[in-house]
Amino acid sequence: MKMSSEASSLTKKKKQGLGWIESIKGWSCVFHEFLFQRFTASHLQNPLPLPSLNHLTCIVTGSTSGIGRETARQLAEAGAHVVMAVRNTKAAHELIQQWQKDWSGKGLPLNLEAMELDLLSLDSVVRFCNVWNVRLSPLHVLINNAGIFAMGVYKPRRICRQQACTETRISVVCLSPGIVLTNVARDLPRYVQVQYALIPYFIFSPQEGCRSTLFSATDSQIPEHCEMLKTNDKPICTFISQNCKHTKPSEEAHNIETANRVWEKTMELIGLPLDALEKLIEGQEVQCRYGTHQE
Ligand SMILES: NC(=O)c1ccc[n+]([C@@H]2O[C@H](COP(=O)([O-])OP(=O)(O)OC[C@H]3O[C@@H](n4cnc5c(N)ncnc54)[C@H](OP(=O)(O)O)[C@@H]3O)[C@@H](O)[C@H]2O)c1
């Protein structure tokens, strides 16, 4: 009994220790990225030139602010049908109006629309999917942009999506936008927000920060690269850094055990059975426990 409690406190200590190491590693990556991002991305044009995207339908989550907002605008200006998946539809409609006005005389009207989606509510996510599915129209690119700044969340996120992409023909790309001046720091301590706004030379503008997203969504070689990675012993998904280059992901991204744990926890949190993916691939219906009631 004593042994087991000692062992558990040791594991706890070890876990706390690992947390610190991870945190230091995370912050040193941020500082490195911050100091050198402008230099490593100096070969990129701003804005990033895009091919004609008339054939694409793209959903961009969180497109009322920052990187998502700039991504949505540029995709639409390149001809894509863009669905702004947002929690504030009024703000999205105002943006659409403004962009149409700025674009008038330059070509066909932009093909943009807003749909309600609050990612903090799984009921809202299911409602969004149901409305989308009724249309039976293809979705070519889903840009999971909406989020908040959270150290250490980046890497596990990469892992859990990978499992889905090895089983399907979907290409999953993880990317870093760089350190970008947006509203992302609004929930961080005040002193971090102040520092954030005081570093204009190093920090990217949203137009610079959305280049890796636009590159990942439109570069013709990305699907090929994703397929190649899926055939490796330890499959990982493509990682595009802020300079639009394929980059080696972190060590944790190769950890299959962690990937499985993150996958299982994710399925539990989103209310789906563990074999949901296999069932969907076989064309079976899968019931989710969310989305059955109005909030
Ligand atoms: N900026 C950076 O330096 C940086 C660096 C690395 C990664 N990122 C990542 O890049 C992504 C975009 O961030 P950003 O810098 O553009 O920040 P931002 O300006 O704060 O934009 C975030 C967007 O996400 C939306 N959003 C937040 N929570 C949501 C929810 N529950 N449901 C639906 N939409 C939600 C926000 O909507 P509202 O306007 O309604 O709040 C906003 O449109 C985030 O995932 C962030 O973690 C940013």
The ligand as an SDF file (V2000), in Angstrom:
LIG
                    3D

 48 52  0  0  0  0  0  0  0  0999 V2000
   -1.6620   35.1570  -33.4150 N   0  0  0  0  0  0  0  0  0  0  0  0
   -0.6720   34.3250  -33.1620 C   0  0  0  0  0  0  0  0  0  0  0  0
    0.4640   34.7520  -32.8730 O   0  0  0  0  0  0  0  0  0  0  0  0
   -0.8840   32.8470  -33.2410 C   0  0  0  0  0  0  0  0  0  0  0  0
    0.2250   32.0040  -33.0950 C   0  0  0  0  0  0  0  0  0  0  0  0
    0.0480   30.6220  -33.1580 C   0  0  0  0  0  0  0  0  0  0  0  0
   -1.2210   30.1130  -33.3670 C   0  0  0  0  0  0  0  0  0  0  0  0
   -2.2890   30.9500  -33.5050 N   0  0  0  0  0  0  0  0  0  0  0  0
   -3.6070   30.3430  -33.7110 C   0  0  0  0  0  0  0  0  0  0  0  0
   -4.2320   30.9110  -34.8580 O   0  0  0  0  0  0  0  0  0  0  0  0
   -5.6450   30.8170  -34.7040 C   0  0  0  0  0  0  0  0  0  0  0  0
   -6.3010   32.1590  -35.0400 C   0  0  0  0  0  0  0  0  0  0  0  0
   -5.9060   33.0930  -34.0490 O   0  0  0  0  0  0  0  0  0  0  0  0
   -5.7760   34.6390  -34.2910 P   0  0  0  0  0  0  0  0  0  0  0  0
   -4.3860   35.0000  -33.9200 O   0  0  0  0  0  0  0  0  0  0  0  0
   -6.2870   35.0300  -35.6200 O   0  0  0  0  0  0  0  0  0  0  0  0
   -6.7290   35.1500  -33.0790 O   0  0  0  0  0  0  0  0  0  0  0  0
   -8.0090   36.0660  -33.0330 P   0  0  0  0  0  0  0  0  0  0  0  0
   -7.7590   37.3620  -33.7290 O   0  0  0  0  0  0  0  0  0  0  0  0
   -8.3700   36.1090  -31.5930 O   0  0  0  0  0  0  0  0  0  0  0  0
   -9.0980   35.2370  -33.8370 O   0  0  0  0  0  0  0  0  0  0  0  0
   -9.6790   34.0750  -33.3070 C   0  0  0  0  0  0  0  0  0  0  0  0
  -10.9750   33.7980  -34.0320 C   0  0  0  0  0  0  0  0  0  0  0  0
  -11.5060   32.5930  -33.4950 O   0  0  0  0  0  0  0  0  0  0  0  0
  -12.8390   32.8390  -33.1260 C   0  0  0  0  0  0  0  0  0  0  0  0
  -13.2490   31.9920  -32.0170 N   0  0  0  0  0  0  0  0  0  0  0  0
  -12.7070   31.9130  -30.7870 C   0  0  0  0  0  0  0  0  0  0  0  0
  -13.3760   31.0490  -30.0390 N   0  0  0  0  0  0  0  0  0  0  0  0
  -14.3840   30.5690  -30.8160 C   0  0  0  0  0  0  0  0  0  0  0  0
  -15.4360   29.6530  -30.6050 C   0  0  0  0  0  0  0  0  0  0  0  0
  -15.6220   29.0690  -29.4400 N   0  0  0  0  0  0  0  0  0  0  0  0
  -16.2790   29.3780  -31.6230 N   0  0  0  0  0  0  0  0  0  0  0  0
  -16.1160   29.9750  -32.8180 C   0  0  0  0  0  0  0  0  0  0  0  0
  -15.1540   30.8700  -33.0840 N   0  0  0  0  0  0  0  0  0  0  0  0
  -14.3000   31.1600  -32.0790 C   0  0  0  0  0  0  0  0  0  0  0  0
  -12.9020   34.3090  -32.7430 C   0  0  0  0  0  0  0  0  0  0  0  0
  -14.2380   34.7420  -32.8060 O   0  0  0  0  0  0  0  0  0  0  0  0
  -14.7610   36.0290  -32.0140 P   0  0  0  0  0  0  0  0  0  0  0  0
  -14.3250   37.2120  -32.8460 O   0  0  0  0  0  0  0  0  0  0  0  0
  -16.2360   35.8100  -31.9750 O   0  0  0  0  0  0  0  0  0  0  0  0
  -14.1240   36.0130  -30.6650 O   0  0  0  0  0  0  0  0  0  0  0  0
  -12.0160   34.9030  -33.8190 C   0  0  0  0  0  0  0  0  0  0  0  0
  -12.7320   35.0980  -35.0210 O   0  0  0  0  0  0  0  0  0  0  0  0
   -5.8890   30.3640  -33.2600 C   0  0  0  0  0  0  0  0  0  0  0  0
   -6.1850   28.9770  -33.2710 O   0  0  0  0  0  0  0  0  0  0  0  0
   -4.5670   30.6280  -32.5590 C   0  0  0  0  0  0  0  0  0  0  0  0
   -4.3450   29.7540  -31.4790 O   0  0  0  0  0  0  0  0  0  0  0  0
   -2.1530   32.3070  -33.4520 C   0  0  0  0  0  0  0  0  0  0  0  0
  1  2  1  0
  2  3  2  0
  2  4  1  0
  4  5  1  0
  4 48  2  0
  5  6  2  0
  6  7  1  0
  7  8  2  0
  8  9  1  0
  8 48  1  0
  9 10  1  0
  9 46  1  0
 10 11  1  0
 11 12  1  0
 11 44  1  0
 12 13  1  0
 13 14  1  0
 14 15  2  0
 14 16  1  0
 14 17  1  0
 17 18  1  0
 18 19  2  0
 18 20  1  0
 18 21  1  0
 21 22  1  0
 22 23  1  0
 23 24  1  0
 23 42  1  0
 24 25  1  0
 25 26  1  0
 25 36  1  0
 26 27  1  0
 26 35  1  0
 27 28  2  0
 28 29  1  0
 29 30  1  0
 29 35  2  0
 30 31  1  0
 30 32  2  0
 32 33  1  0
 33 34  2  0
 34 35  1  0
 36 37  1  0
 36 42  1  0
 37 38  1  0
 38 39  2  0
 38 40  1  0
 38 41  1  0
 42 43  1  0
 44 45  1  0
 44 46  1  0
 46 47  1  0
M  CHG  2   8   1  16  -1
M  END
$$$$
